[in-house]
Amino acid sequence: MKIKDILAPESMIMDLKATNKEDAIKEMADLEVKTGIVNNEDEFIKSIWAREKESTTGIGDGIAMPHARNKSINKARVLFAKSAKGIDYDSLDKQPVYLFFMITAPEGADNTHLEALAKLSGLLIDPDLVAALKKAQTPQEVLDLFEQAEAAKDAKDQAAAAKKEAEKGTVSDKPLIVGVTACINGIAHTYMAQEALIKAGEKRGVDVRIETNGSEGVKDKLTPDEIRRAKGVIIASDKKVDMPRFDGKPLTNHPVVDGINKPDELVDAILSGKASVYHSDSAATSANEDKTGVWNSIYKNLMNGVSHMLPFVIGGGILMAISFIVENYAGGPKSPAFIFLNNAGNMAFAFMVPILSGYIAESIGDLPALMPGFVGGFMATVYSGSYGGAYVANVITNAKSPAGFLGGLASGFIAGYLVVGLKKLCAKMPKSLEGMKPMLIYPILSLLLIAAIMYYIVNPIFSAINFAITNFLNQMGTGNLVVLTTILAGMMSIDMGGPFNKAAYVFASGAFANDPHSAVAAVMMAAVMVGGMVPPFATAIGTAFFKNKYTEDERRAGITNWILGFSFITEGAIPFAAADAGHVIPSCIIGSAVGGALVGLWRVGVPAPHGGLWVSPLANHILLYFLATIIGSVVAGVILGLWKKPLDEK
């Protein structure tokens, strides 16, 4: 497929009227709908802005390439637009944008369309073509310029392929640099970075081979022989790359936009020997982690532990809760059903803190950190710590105050960074001893260090903290409990699955894990579940009773949210919040806080860490649990319905 098949005169705006980024996207989206390329403008614009929030598509040199790939798009197309005065588009180089290429690809776009989009992206690296496009006055001139550039590139590619075939079996005397380019959507930036790096190599008399990881999958995959011969490796990627194959090679790791805007700098880093040698067991972080900062890195590591822990919490917690019902209503504590269910739940629950700790550590220090993380987490649940020189080891059921959930959090981070430190200490060991690192050095030293730190430092400190928190919660009066449940429930709606939501849930589930029999912990679990159910229920109520304020797609999503709300899946409200955060999020926070306050006031407890209204039979006050959820959801739904403007006024 040729570029002319995805460019068309009717999809060109030769004089863009917009003066800012928002209006530019809207003006181009209007034309996409008018020409039948897009079937749902609201969804399309949402997806364009979602990509812009990841990183601006204003790539510099006066070019922007907003793009999307989803079900609101009917066919692959590139809309071309020009702005005579230039528009502030938050470009990487902080300069105005004059040329816009709005790239659209349907969810089922075939490879021929994707290859054409990739080829067009690669051509835009040519400064002569860009300069000519800025001067073009008619759609036909634009088409002619691309046709000429495409013909020249095809001829060049054919000559290069013929040369490669002729030289097959021979080794070039030119230095070789290999690399990988990849972006989140894999439509444009991936191929622009590839082309820019290849051209930077040509200017220096260097062969550059780039593997692309785009929408059509991995292309131009690097061979083991190419990697072996390479002088170094350039990674220009915004997503995870297969890294172990580059072990022992000089490597520089950057975001994909650096491959477009700084190709000379990246190539020179390899040629000058400034790139550090990569080791697959090293603690080197990806470019993405470098960009996100310390707190986002901590959050990512924590969530890795929480995500692995949740099945143990949910499965074990709910089986334990069911066993309590059996104990109360079907045979007492000696019945076989109670003993079986309670033991099964307790066994799963016993793994909760070690799993949390182990996978936090693994996220930081990779596989070698998993074992010390598990052991540190297990010690947090088994050892009561040291007081006055007396060191006592107890099984968790007999421990007066294990370090528990908080100790497990600490052990995960400590174990992870211990292994990172060990890797750095062992980095200069002779190659002949490489095999000893994972088999002897890391396991023995990391275990010795984490055991000593947990036994002498973490457990004494965190067991005291854990004991104090547990006592405080269990002795909490109604007034303080209402404040706590109001805050926890409200936090569940702040970001609907993000850090605030997870912080509230982890706090409540941690208290529940420390003492599954605690009435206060059960109230906290009920509060976070009510707070998390309100957003999907509120949007479902809004779409059902205020239909003139929602699009047809939103009304369909609202029907689904009845089920998601019942199941405590807060994320069902995210599309609504993304489209209208200013109205949706405050309304839901208010409704969740009201529901949480009622839970605390009525002391409604649910001794289960998940399940929403499906686990209502476990609640101590089933009707009040439903009532708190309903009242909170109605409050949020009505506020949202009255606050939002009708569609025809937007």
C-alpha positions as CSV (number, residue, x, y, z in Angstrom):
1,M,0.0,0.0,0.0
2,K,1.2,3.5,-1.0
3,I,1.1,6.6,1.2
4,K,-1.3,8.2,-1.3
5,D,-3.8,5.5,-0.1
6,I,-3.9,6.9,3.4
7,L,-3.7,10.6,2.4
8,A,-6.6,12.2,0.6
9,P,-7.4,15.8,-0.5
10,E,-10.7,15.8,1.5
11,S,-8.7,15.0,4.6
12,M,-6.5,18.2,4.4
13,I,-6.9,21.6,6.1
14,M,-4.6,24.0,4.3
15,D,-5.4,26.9,6.6
16,L,-6.1,25.8,10.2
17,K,-8.2,28.4,11.9
18,A,-7.5,27.2,15.5
19,T,-5.2,29.2,17.7
20,N,-4.6,26.7,20.5
21,K,-4.1,23.0,21.0
22,E,-7.6,22.2,22.2
23,D,-9.3,24.0,19.2
24,A,-6.8,22.4,16.8
25,I,-7.7,18.9,17.9
26,K,-11.4,19.7,17.8
27,E,-11.1,21.3,14.3
28,M,-9.3,18.3,12.9
29,A,-11.6,15.8,14.7
30,D,-14.6,17.6,13.1
31,L,-13.2,17.0,9.7
32,E,-12.5,13.3,10.5
33,V,-16.2,12.9,11.4
34,K,-17.4,14.8,8.4
35,T,-15.4,12.6,6.0
36,G,-16.6,9.4,7.7
37,I,-13.2,8.4,9.1
38,V,-14.4,8.7,12.7
39,N,-17.8,7.5,13.9
40,N,-17.8,8.9,17.5
41,E,-16.2,12.3,17.9
42,D,-16.3,12.4,21.7
43,E,-14.6,9.0,22.1
44,F,-12.1,9.9,19.4
45,I,-11.1,13.2,21.0
46,K,-10.9,11.4,24.4
47,S,-8.4,8.9,23.0
48,I,-6.4,11.7,21.3
49,W,-6.1,13.5,24.7
50,A,-5.3,10.3,26.5
51,R,-2.3,9.9,24.2
52,E,-1.3,13.5,24.7
53,K,-1.3,13.0,28.5
54,E,1.2,10.2,28.1
55,S,3.6,12.5,26.3
56,T,3.0,15.3,23.8
57,T,2.9,14.3,20.1
58,G,4.4,17.7,19.2
59,I,7.8,16.2,18.3
60,G,9.6,19.4,17.5
61,D,10.7,21.2,14.3
62,G,7.1,22.5,13.8
63,I,5.5,19.0,13.5
64,A,2.8,17.4,15.6
65,M,1.4,13.9,15.1
66,P,-1.7,13.3,17.2
67,H,-2.8,9.7,16.8
68,A,-5.3,7.1,18.0
69,R,-6.2,3.5,17.3
70,N,-9.6,2.3,18.6
71,K,-13.2,1.3,17.7
72,S,-14.4,4.9,17.1
73,I,-12.2,4.9,13.9
74,N,-13.6,3.4,10.6
75,K,-10.5,3.4,8.5
76,A,-6.8,4.2,8.4
77,R,-6.1,7.7,7.3
78,V,-3.7,10.6,7.8
79,L,-5.3,14.0,8.1
80,F,-2.9,16.8,7.0
81,A,-3.3,20.3,8.4
82,K,-1.3,23.5,8.2
83,S,-1.2,26.5,10.4
84,A,0.2,29.7,8.9
85,K,0.9,31.4,12.3
86,G,1.8,28.3,14.3
87,I,0.1,26.9,17.4
88,D,1.5,26.4,20.9
89,Y,1.1,22.6,21.1
90,D,3.3,21.9,24.2
91,S,6.0,20.6,21.8
92,L,9.1,19.0,23.1
93,D,11.2,21.9,21.7
94,K,8.7,24.5,23.1
95,Q,8.3,25.9,19.5
96,P,5.0,26.5,17.6
97,V,3.6,23.7,15.4
98,Y,2.9,24.5,11.7
99,L,2.3,21.0,10.3
100,F,-0.2,18.5,11.8
101,F,-0.5,14.8,10.8
102,M,-3.5,13.3,12.6
103,I,-3.1,9.6,12.3
104,T,-6.1,7.3,12.7
105,A,-6.1,3.5,12.7
106,P,-9.1,1.3,13.4
107,E,-8.7,-1.5,16.0
108,G,-8.6,-4.1,13.2
109,A,-6.2,-2.2,10.9
110,D,-4.3,-4.7,8.7
111,N,-0.5,-4.7,8.3
112,T,-0.7,-3.0,4.9
113,H,-2.3,0.1,6.4
114,L,0.1,0.1,9.3
115,E,3.1,-0.2,7.0
116,A,2.0,2.8,5.0
117,L,1.6,4.8,8.3
118,A,5.0,3.7,9.4
119,K,6.5,4.7,6.0
120,L,4.9,8.2,6.2
121,S,6.2,8.7,9.7
122,G,9.7,7.8,8.6
123,L,9.6,10.3,5.7
124,L,9.0,13.2,8.1
125,I,12.6,12.9,9.4
126,D,13.7,14.5,6.1
127,P,14.1,18.3,6.7
128,D,13.8,19.0,2.9
129,L,10.4,17.4,2.8
130,V,9.2,19.2,5.9
131,A,10.4,22.6,4.5
132,A,8.5,21.9,1.2
133,L,5.3,20.9,3.0
134,K,5.4,24.2,5.0
135,K,5.3,26.0,1.6
136,A,2.7,23.8,0.0
137,Q,-0.5,25.7,-0.9
138,T,-2.8,23.0,-2.2
139,P,-3.7,19.4,-1.3
140,Q,-2.3,18.2,-4.6
141,E,1.1,19.7,-3.9
142,V,1.1,17.8,-0.6
143,L,0.3,14.6,-2.3
144,D,3.0,15.2,-5.0
145,L,5.6,15.9,-2.4
146,F,4.9,12.7,-0.5
147,E,4.7,10.6,-3.7
148,Q,8.2,11.9,-4.7
149,A,9.6,11.3,-1.3
150,E,8.1,7.8,-1.1
151,A,9.5,6.9,-4.6
152,A,13.0,8.1,-3.5
153,K,12.8,6.1,-0.3
154,D,11.6,2.9,-2.1
155,A,14.5,3.2,-4.5
156,K,16.9,3.7,-1.7
157,D,15.5,0.7,0.3
158,Q,15.6,-1.5,-2.8
159,A,19.3,-0.6,-3.4
160,A,20.1,-1.3,0.2
161,A,18.3,-4.7,0.1
162,A,20.2,-5.6,-3.1
163,K,23.5,-4.6,-1.6
164,K,22.7,-6.6,1.6
165,E,21.9,-9.6,-0.6
166,A,25.1,-9.3,-2.6
167,E,27.1,-9.0,0.6
168,K,25.4,-11.9,2.3
169,G,28.1,-14.1,3.9
170,T,30.6,-11.2,4.2
171,V,31.2,-9.0,7.2
172,S,31.1,-5.3,6.7
173,D,34.2,-3.4,7.9
174,K,31.9,-0.5,9.1
175,P,31.1,-0.3,12.8
176,L,27.7,-1.7,13.7
177,I,25.2,-0.2,16.2
178,V,22.0,-2.0,17.0
179,G,18.9,-0.7,18.7
180,V,15.2,-1.0,19.5
181,T,12.5,1.7,19.1
182,A,9.0,1.4,20.6
183,C,6.3,3.8,21.7
184,I,3.0,3.1,23.5
185,N,0.7,3.1,20.5
186,G,3.4,2.1,18.0
187,I,2.0,4.1,15.1
188,A,4.4,7.0,14.4
189,H,7.2,7.6,16.9
190,T,8.5,4.1,16.7
191,Y,9.3,4.4,13.0
192,M,10.4,8.1,13.1
193,A,13.0,7.2,15.7
194,Q,14.2,4.2,13.6
195,E,14.7,6.4,10.5
196,A,16.4,9.2,12.5
197,L,18.9,6.8,14.1
198,I,19.7,5.1,10.8
199,K,20.3,8.5,9.2
200,A,22.5,9.6,12.1
201,G,24.6,6.5,11.6
202,E,24.9,7.1,7.8
203,K,26.4,10.6,8.5
204,R,29.1,9.0,10.6
205,G,29.8,6.1,8.3
206,V,28.3,3.6,10.7
207,D,25.8,0.8,10.0
208,V,22.7,1.1,12.3
209,R,20.2,-1.7,12.6
210,I,17.0,-0.9,14.4
211,E,14.3,-3.4,15.6
212,T,10.9,-1.8,15.8
213,N,8.2,-2.8,18.2
214,G,5.1,-1.1,16.8
215,S,1.4,-1.7,16.1
216,E,2.2,-4.5,13.7
217,G,4.5,-6.3,16.1
218,V,8.2,-6.7,16.1
219,K,9.8,-5.9,12.8
220,D,13.5,-6.1,11.6
221,K,14.2,-8.3,14.6
222,L,17.9,-8.2,15.6
223,T,19.8,-11.5,15.2
224,P,22.1,-12.9,17.8
225,D,25.0,-12.4,15.3
226,E,24.2,-8.7,14.8
227,I,24.0,-8.2,18.6
228,R,27.3,-10.0,19.0
229,R,29.1,-7.9,16.4
230,A,27.5,-4.6,17.5
231,K,29.7,-1.9,19.0
232,G,26.8,-0.9,21.3
233,V,23.0,-0.8,21.7
234,I,20.6,2.1,21.6
235,I,17.2,1.7,23.3
236,A,14.7,4.4,22.4
237,S,11.5,3.1,23.9
238,D,8.5,4.0,26.1
239,K,7.6,0.4,26.9
240,K,9.3,-2.8,28.1
241,V,12.0,-4.2,25.8
242,D,13.5,-7.7,25.8
243,M,16.8,-6.7,27.5
244,P,18.7,-9.8,28.6
245,R,20.0,-10.5,25.0
246,F,22.1,-7.3,25.3
247,D,24.0,-8.5,28.3
248,G,27.6,-7.3,28.3
249,K,27.1,-4.7,25.5
250,P,27.6,-0.9,25.9
251,L,24.0,0.4,26.0
252,T,22.2,3.7,26.2
253,N,18.5,3.8,27.3
254,H,16.2,6.7,26.4
255,P,12.5,7.6,25.7
256,V,11.5,7.2,22.1
257,V,11.3,10.9,21.5
258,D,15.1,11.2,22.1
259,G,15.5,8.8,19.2
260,I,13.7,11.3,17.0
261,N,15.2,14.5,18.4
262,K,18.6,13.5,19.6
263,P,19.7,10.7,17.3
264,D,23.2,12.2,16.8
265,E,23.7,12.3,20.5
266,L,22.7,8.7,21.0
267,V,24.9,7.4,18.2
268,D,27.8,9.4,19.5
269,A,27.3,8.0,23.0
270,I,28.1,4.6,21.6
271,L,30.9,5.6,19.3
272,S,32.7,7.6,22.0
273,G,32.5,4.8,24.6
274,K,30.4,6.9,27.0
275,A,27.6,4.3,27.2
276,S,27.9,2.1,30.2
277,V,28.0,-1.7,29.9
278,Y,24.6,-3.4,30.4
279,H,24.3,-6.5,32.6
280,S,21.0,-8.3,32.6
281,D,21.2,-8.8,36.3
282,S,22.1,-5.2,36.9
283,A,19.9,-2.7,38.7
284,A,19.8,-0.3,35.8
285,T,16.4,1.2,35.5
286,S,14.5,1.8,32.2
287,A,14.1,5.3,30.7
288,N,10.5,5.3,31.8
289,E,11.5,4.8,35.4
290,D,14.0,7.5,35.2
291,K,11.3,9.9,33.9
292,T,8.7,9.0,36.4
293,G,10.7,9.9,39.6
294,V,11.1,8.4,43.0
295,W,7.6,8.4,44.2
296,N,6.2,6.8,41.1
297,S,8.9,4.2,41.3
298,I,7.9,3.4,44.9
299,Y,4.2,3.2,43.9
300,K,5.0,0.9,41.0
301,N,7.0,-1.4,43.3
302,L,4.3,-1.4,45.9
303,M,1.6,-2.1,43.4
304,N,3.5,-5.1,42.1
305,G,3.4,-6.5,45.7
306,V,-0.3,-5.6,46.2
307,S,-1.4,-7.1,42.9
308,H,0.2,-10.5,43.7
309,M,-1.1,-10.3,47.3
310,L,-4.8,-9.7,46.5
311,P,-5.7,-13.2,45.4
312,F,-4.5,-14.5,48.8
313,V,-6.3,-11.7,50.6
314,I,-9.6,-12.1,48.7
315,G,-9.7,-15.9,48.6
316,G,-8.4,-16.5,52.1
317,G,-10.4,-13.7,53.6
318,I,-13.7,-14.7,52.1
319,L,-13.3,-18.4,53.0
320,M,-12.5,-17.3,56.6
321,A,-15.6,-15.1,56.6
322,I,-17.8,-17.9,55.3
323,S,-16.4,-20.2,58.0
324,F,-17.6,-17.7,60.7
325,I,-21.1,-17.9,59.3
326,V,-20.9,-21.7,59.5
327,E,-19.6,-21.4,63.0
328,N,-22.5,-19.2,64.1
329,Y,-25.4,-20.9,62.2
330,A,-24.3,-24.4,61.1
331,G,-22.6,-26.5,63.7
332,G,-20.3,-24.3,65.9
333,P,-16.5,-24.3,66.1
334,K,-16.1,-28.1,66.1
335,S,-18.1,-28.7,62.9
336,P,-16.0,-30.2,60.0
337,A,-17.2,-27.6,57.6
338,F,-16.0,-24.7,59.9
339,I,-12.7,-26.4,60.5
340,F,-12.1,-27.0,56.8
341,L,-13.1,-23.6,55.6
342,N,-11.3,-21.7,58.4
343,N,-8.1,-23.7,57.9
344,A,-8.2,-23.2,54.1
345,G,-8.7,-19.5,54.5
346,N,-6.0,-19.2,57.2
347,M,-3.5,-21.0,55.0
348,A,-4.0,-18.6,52.1
349,F,-4.0,-15.7,54.5
350,A,-0.7,-16.8,56.0
351,F,1.0,-16.2,52.6
352,M,-0.3,-12.7,52.3
353,V,2.5,-10.7,53.9
354,P,5.3,-12.8,52.5
355,I,3.8,-12.5,49.0
356,L,3.5,-8.8,49.4
357,S,7.1,-8.4,50.6
358,G,8.5,-10.9,48.1
359,Y,7.0,-9.2,45.0
360,I,7.9,-5.7,46.2
361,A,11.5,-6.9,46.4
362,E,11.3,-8.6,43.1
363,S,10.0,-5.4,41.4
364,I,13.1,-3.6,42.7
365,G,15.9,-6.2,42.5
366,D,14.5,-8.7,40.0
367,L,14.5,-12.4,40.6
368,P,17.4,-12.6,43.1
369,A,15.4,-10.4,45.5
370,L,12.4,-12.6,45.5
371,M,13.7,-15.1,48.2
372,P,14.9,-12.5,50.7
373,G,11.7,-10.6,50.2
374,F,9.6,-13.7,51.0
375,V,11.7,-14.5,54.1
376,G,11.6,-10.9,55.3
377,G,7.8,-11.0,54.9
378,F,7.5,-14.3,56.7
379,M,9.6,-13.0,59.6
380,A,7.3,-10.0,59.8
381,T,4.4,-12.4,60.5
382,V,6.2,-15.0,62.6
383,Y,8.7,-13.1,64.9
384,S,7.5,-10.8,67.6
385,G,10.9,-9.1,67.8
386,S,13.2,-8.2,70.6
387,Y,12.5,-6.5,73.9
388,G,15.0,-5.9,76.6
389,G,17.4,-8.4,75.1
390,A,14.9,-11.2,75.0
391,Y,14.5,-12.6,71.5
392,V,11.4,-14.7,71.1
393,A,10.2,-16.5,67.9
394,N,6.5,-17.4,67.8
395,V,4.2,-18.7,65.1
396,I,1.8,-15.9,64.1
397,T,-1.2,-17.3,65.9
398,N,0.8,-17.1,69.2
399,A,2.7,-13.9,68.6
400,K,1.7,-11.1,70.9
401,S,2.4,-8.4,68.3
402,P,4.1,-9.4,65.0
403,A,5.4,-6.7,62.8
404,G,2.6,-7.7,60.4
405,F,1.6,-5.9,57.3
406,L,3.7,-2.8,57.9
407,G,6.7,-4.9,58.7
408,G,6.1,-6.8,55.4
409,L,6.0,-3.5,53.5
410,A,9.3,-2.5,55.0
411,S,11.0,-5.9,54.4
412,G,10.0,-5.8,50.7
413,F,11.7,-2.5,50.1
414,I,14.7,-3.4,52.2
415,A,15.2,-6.8,50.6
416,G,14.9,-5.3,47.1
417,Y,17.5,-2.5,47.7
418,L,19.8,-5.0,49.5
419,V,20.0,-7.0,46.3
420,V,20.5,-3.9,44.2
421,G,23.4,-3.0,46.5
422,L,24.9,-6.6,46.3
423,K,24.7,-6.4,42.5
424,K,26.7,-3.2,42.4
425,L,29.3,-4.6,44.8
426,C,29.7,-7.7,42.7
427,A,29.6,-5.9,39.3
428,K,33.4,-6.0,38.9
429,M,33.9,-9.7,39.8
430,P,35.9,-11.8,37.3
431,K,33.8,-13.3,34.5
432,S,34.9,-16.7,35.7
433,L,32.9,-16.2,38.9
434,E,29.6,-14.9,37.2
435,G,27.9,-18.2,37.8
436,M,28.4,-17.9,41.5
437,K,26.4,-14.7,41.8
438,P,22.8,-16.1,41.4
439,M,23.7,-19.5,42.9
440,L,25.7,-18.6,46.0
441,I,26.5,-15.0,46.6
442,Y,23.1,-13.3,46.2
443,P,21.0,-16.0,48.1
444,I,23.4,-16.4,51.0
445,L,24.3,-12.7,51.6
446,S,20.8,-11.4,51.0
447,L,19.3,-13.9,53.4
448,L,21.9,-13.2,56.1
449,L,21.4,-9.5,55.8
450,I,17.6,-9.4,55.6
451,A,17.3,-11.8,58.6
452,A,19.6,-9.7,60.7
453,I,17.8,-6.4,59.8
454,M,14.3,-7.9,60.4
455,Y,15.3,-9.6,63.6
456,Y,17.2,-6.8,65.3
457,I,15.7,-3.6,63.8
458,V,12.4,-3.9,61.8
459,N,10.5,-6.4,63.9
460,P,11.1,-4.6,67.3
461,I,10.1,-1.2,65.8
462,F,7.2,-2.3,63.6
463,S,5.7,-4.7,66.1
464,A,5.4,-1.8,68.6
465,I,3.9,0.4,65.9
466,N,1.5,-2.4,64.8
467,F,0.5,-3.1,68.4
468,A,-0.2,0.6,69.0
469,I,-2.3,1.0,65.8
470,T,-4.3,-2.2,66.5
471,N,-5.1,-1.0,70.0
472,F,-6.1,2.4,68.8
473,L,-8.4,1.0,66.2
474,N,-10.1,-1.5,68.5
475,Q,-10.7,1.2,71.2
476,M,-11.9,3.8,68.7
477,G,-15.2,5.5,69.6
478,T,-18.0,6.1,67.2
479,G,-17.1,9.7,66.5
480,N,-13.5,9.0,65.5
481,L,-14.6,5.9,63.6
482,V,-17.0,7.9,61.5
483,V,-14.2,10.4,60.6
484,L,-12.0,7.5,59.6
485,T,-14.6,5.7,57.5
486,T,-15.6,9.0,55.8
487,I,-12.0,9.7,54.8
488,L,-11.3,6.1,53.6
489,A,-14.5,6.0,51.6
490,G,-13.9,9.4,50.0
491,M,-10.4,8.5,49.0
492,M,-11.8,5.5,47.0
493,S,-13.3,8.1,44.6
494,I,-10.5,10.5,44.2
495,D,-8.7,8.6,41.5
496,M,-10.8,5.4,41.1
497,G,-8.1,2.8,41.1
498,G,-5.1,5.1,41.4
499,P,-2.7,5.8,44.3
500,F,-5.4,7.4,46.6
501,N,-7.8,4.6,46.0
502,K,-5.1,1.9,46.5
503,A,-3.8,3.7,49.6
504,A,-7.3,3.5,51.3
505,Y,-7.8,-0.1,50.3
506,V,-4.3,-1.2,51.4
507,F,-4.8,0.6,54.8
508,A,-8.1,-1.2,55.4
509,S,-7.0,-4.6,54.1
510,G,-3.8,-4.3,56.1
511,A,-5.8,-3.8,59.3
512,F,-8.0,-6.7,58.4
513,A,-5.0,-8.9,57.7
514,N,-3.5,-8.1,61.0
515,D,-6.6,-9.1,62.8
516,P,-9.4,-10.8,60.7
517,H,-11.6,-11.1,63.9
518,S,-11.5,-7.3,64.6
519,A,-14.9,-5.6,64.4
520,V,-13.2,-2.3,63.6
521,A,-11.2,-3.8,60.7
522,A,-14.5,-5.2,59.3
523,V,-16.1,-1.7,59.5
524,M,-13.1,-0.3,57.6
525,M,-13.5,-3.0,54.9
526,A,-17.2,-2.1,54.6
527,A,-16.3,1.6,54.3
528,V,-13.8,1.2,51.4
529,M,-16.2,-1.2,49.6
530,V,-19.1,1.2,49.9
531,G,-16.8,4.1,48.8
532,G,-15.6,2.1,45.8
533,M,-19.1,1.0,44.7
534,V,-20.5,4.6,44.7
535,P,-18.8,5.9,41.5
536,P,-20.0,3.1,39.1
537,F,-23.5,3.2,40.7
538,A,-23.6,7.0,40.5
539,T,-22.8,7.1,36.8
540,A,-25.3,4.3,36.2
541,I,-28.0,6.4,38.0
542,G,-27.0,9.5,36.1
543,T,-27.2,7.8,32.7
544,A,-30.6,6.2,33.6
545,F,-32.3,9.3,35.0
546,F,-30.6,12.2,33.2
547,K,-30.3,10.8,29.7
548,N,-30.2,14.2,28.0
549,K,-26.8,14.8,29.6
550,Y,-25.0,11.7,28.3
551,T,-24.1,10.4,24.9
552,E,-25.5,7.1,23.6
553,D,-22.2,5.3,24.3
554,E,-22.1,6.7,27.9
555,R,-25.7,5.5,28.4
556,R,-24.7,2.0,27.2
557,A,-21.7,2.1,29.6
558,G,-24.0,3.1,32.4
559,I,-25.9,-0.1,32.1
560,T,-22.7,-2.1,32.5
561,N,-21.9,0.0,35.6
562,W,-24.8,-1.5,37.5
563,I,-23.0,-4.9,37.5
564,L,-19.6,-3.3,38.1
565,G,-20.9,-1.3,41.0
566,F,-22.5,-4.4,42.6
567,S,-19.1,-6.2,42.3
568,F,-17.0,-3.4,43.8
569,I,-15.2,-2.6,40.5
570,T,-14.7,1.2,40.8
571,E,-12.9,1.4,37.5
572,G,-16.2,1.3,35.6
573,A,-16.5,5.0,36.3
574,I,-13.1,5.9,34.9
575,P,-14.4,6.7,31.3
576,F,-16.9,9.1,32.8
577,A,-14.3,10.8,35.0
578,A,-11.9,11.1,32.1
579,A,-14.5,12.8,30.0
580,D,-15.8,15.2,32.6
581,A,-13.5,15.0,35.7
582,G,-14.6,18.4,37.0
583,H,-18.2,17.2,37.6
584,V,-17.8,13.4,38.0
585,I,-15.0,13.2,40.6
586,P,-16.3,15.8,43.1
587,S,-19.8,14.3,43.0
588,C,-18.5,10.8,43.6
589,I,-16.2,11.9,46.4
590,I,-19.2,13.5,48.2
591,G,-21.4,10.4,47.7
592,S,-18.6,8.0,48.8
593,A,-17.9,10.1,51.9
594,V,-21.6,10.1,52.8
595,G,-21.8,6.3,52.4
596,G,-18.6,5.8,54.4
597,A,-19.9,8.1,57.2
598,L,-23.1,6.0,57.5
599,V,-21.0,2.8,57.7
600,G,-19.0,4.2,60.6
601,L,-22.1,5.6,62.3
602,W,-24.0,2.3,62.1
603,R,-20.9,0.2,62.7
604,V,-21.6,-1.9,59.6
605,G,-18.9,-4.5,59.3
606,V,-18.1,-6.9,56.5
607,P,-15.3,-9.4,57.4
608,A,-14.3,-9.9,53.7
609,P,-11.6,-8.0,51.8
610,H,-13.6,-7.9,48.5
611,G,-16.8,-8.8,46.8
612,G,-19.0,-5.7,47.0
613,L,-22.6,-6.5,47.6
614,W,-22.1,-10.1,46.6
615,V,-20.6,-10.7,50.1
616,S,-23.5,-8.9,51.9
617,P,-24.5,-12.1,53.7
618,L,-21.3,-11.8,55.6
619,A,-22.2,-8.3,56.9
620,N,-23.3,-7.9,60.5
621,H,-26.1,-5.6,59.3
622,I,-27.0,-6.6,55.8
623,L,-29.8,-4.1,55.3
624,L,-27.7,-1.2,56.6
625,Y,-24.8,-2.2,54.3
626,F,-27.2,-2.0,51.3
627,L,-28.7,1.2,52.6
628,A,-25.3,3.0,53.1
629,T,-24.4,2.0,49.5
630,I,-27.7,3.1,48.1
631,I,-27.7,6.5,49.9
632,G,-24.2,7.3,48.9
633,S,-24.8,6.3,45.3
634,V,-28.0,8.3,45.0
635,V,-26.4,11.4,46.6
636,A,-23.5,11.2,44.0
637,G,-25.8,10.4,41.1
638,V,-28.2,13.2,41.8
639,I,-25.4,15.8,42.4
640,L,-23.8,14.7,39.1
641,G,-27.1,14.7,37.2
642,L,-28.1,18.2,38.3
643,W,-24.5,19.6,37.9
644,K,-23.8,18.4,34.4
645,K,-24.9,20.4,31.4
646,P,-27.3,18.9,28.8
647,L,-25.5,17.7,25.6
648,D,-27.0,20.5,23.5
649,E,-25.5,23.1,25.8
650,K,-21.9,21.8,25.7
